[in-house]
Amino acid sequence: MKPAHKSLLDAVQDALVAGDASLTLARIELLAKRLERDRITPEARAEFEAALLHLRRLAEDSARGTQRAIDQIKDILATARTLQTYDSTGRRRQTATAADLPQRF
């Protein structure tokens, strides 16, 4: 694998780990254009496949972690909306929570 290709793969991984989806996509497109232009050798192909599989697993793990975080936030907001408090006279009051539910974009 050429050093330029390795640095592009590393840049994709850095953007993926940083959680910057738009930068990740931009770097993937840049890598794809570079590979189209340079034509990888059969020897380097296996190395690229392993690197791309690693990136795919990182992306999938990131997506699962993000989904778990979203689910936890939804649970916290649902719980917060059901909290009841009592005033000094012993009357029960429900506290409204103004937080919006998280949205996936």
N, C-alpha and C positions, 0 to 999 in steps of 0.2 A: 504494500500500500504506500502510495506517495505521501510525503509529509503534508502536502497541501490538502489531500483528502482526509488525512488523520486530523488535521487542525479543524477542518469543516465538521467532521463527526464530533469532535470535542466541543465545538461551538454549539452544535445542536443539543448535545447533552447538557451543557451549561445552561442554556436557555430553558430546557425542559425541567431541570432541577430547580431553577429559579422560579418556575411557575409562570413564565411569560409565554402564553400561547401564541400570540401574534409574532413574537420574535422567533419562537421555535419553528413556526410554519415558514416564515421568511427564510430562515437558515436551511430548512429542509429543501425548499425550492432552489436555493442557491446551490446546495449540494447536488441536487438532481441535475441541474443545468451543467454543472461542472463535470459530473460523471458522464453525461451525454456527450460532452465535448471531448473528454479525455479517453473514453472507452477503456473500461477496466480490463485487466488481463484475467485469464481463467484462474491463475494462481491467486490473485488478489480477491477474486470473487467470493471465495469461501470466507476470507477474513472480513469482507464487507457484510456478508450475510450474518456472521456472528455478531458484528458490531450493530447491525440494524435490528437483530433480534433482541439484543441487550436494550437498545433504545425503545423498542416496542414494549418490552416488559416494564421499563421505567415509566412509560406513558400510561400503561394499564394500571400499574400500582398507584400512580399519582391520581388517576381517575377514581379508583376505588377509595383512596384516602379522602379525596375531596367529597365524594358522595357520603362517606361516613360522617364527615364533619358537618355537611349540610343536614343530614338526618339528626345529628346531635343538637344542632342549633334549633331545628324545628321542634324537637322534644323539649328543649329548654324554654322556648317561647310559649309552647302550649302549656307547660307547667306554670310558667310565670303568669299567664293569663288566668289561671284558675286559683291563684293565691287569694286567700281571704284573710283579712285583718280585723282586729277588734279595736274599737275606740275605747276611751277611758270609761265610758258608761257600760261597756260590755256588749255593745251592739256590733253585729258582724257587718263588715263592709267588704265589697269586692273591689279590688284595685284594678283599674284598667291599665293595660300595657299598650303604649303607643307604638311599639316596635313593629315594623313591617316584617312579614315573612320573607325569608331569603328567596331569591329567584335565580334560576339557572339561565345563563345566556348562551 
